[in-house]
Amino acid sequence: SSSCTAKPVLVADDEPELPLRFNLSAALAAWQRVASAAAGGPFEVDGQQYFLSLLDPVLEPGEEDGERSHIWELHGSTSREGVPDIGDGVCAGDAAASSDPLNLASRIAAIEPVALPSLRGIRIRYEGAEPCPGLPGNRSASIFFQCNTKLRDEPPATRDSAGIFHLQNLGLTDSLPSANPNACADDIVLKWHTVHACPTCRQSDYASQPGVCGSDGYREVTFLPVAACVGGFAQPSTQRQPCASASTSGGGEAQLMLQVVVVGAICISAFLVIYAVYLHRKYYDKYAEVR
């Protein structure tokens, strides 16, 4: 497809009763703010260079007609300074100088939420046009907006003297599980950290942490986040609760059973004592009459 109109909010049904909601519009707007000045690139990413256009594919660098792609991978050996060596008298940032760029994303395959126990964010998956070595399919690429609540400042991309753009927190990753079990080994995943890819918080995103029970029978219970999220359900404040209510239901039942056993043992012991006294008096009186 030539372009994509995406839903503004993505939903992950990890909990059917209260699914995670990701604001795709906010993530795309954040990318636009930091990358718009680069006009697509090229971006330097871990020693390689890419032209990036998330939703609208662009022509091959230096061409006025032909195939389009969301991600063009530029080829060329890398010098010790990290700038591709593409010949004397040619600027590395000049799109026309790119030597046979590879089309890794001719169309969008999916825009989907990622809701793993320790990894959340938004992934845009593409299908490429370059053959995968040794497999019948083609190479492909993905861009993963990883949720990071610690990043509040997102500086725009900077351009070096060679015309290459550099964007903070943009890199390659292999930590994201592939959505395709038959994926090409040469597929790439570009990762960009942003707080705008975080889902809205739910009550289940916080876990209670009971403190030590005090002499007055009360304890403080704090609530800590167990997964990255922003907004939505606010983090509960520290609460002071009775120790019995702060403990688990199983523990409460065990305490109750123990109390019942103790009381029962006391009652039985008292009955035996009373019965023993009764027997003693009964037979003692008979023995006294006989004498």
ABEGO torsion letter per residue (X at the ends): XABBBBBABBBBBABAABBBBBBAAAAAAAAAAAAAAAGGOBBBBGGBBBBBBAABBBBBBGBABEBBBABBBBBEBBBAAGBBBAEBGBBAABAAABBGBBBABABBABBBBBBBAABBEBBBBBBBABBBBGBABBBBBBBBBBBBAABABBBBBBBBAAGBBBBBGBBBBAABBBABAABBAABBBBBBBBAAABBBBBAAABBBBBBBBBAAGBBBBBBBBABBBBEEBBBBBBBBBBAAAABBAAAAAAAAAAAAAAAAAAAAAAAAAAAAAAAAAAAAAAAAAAX
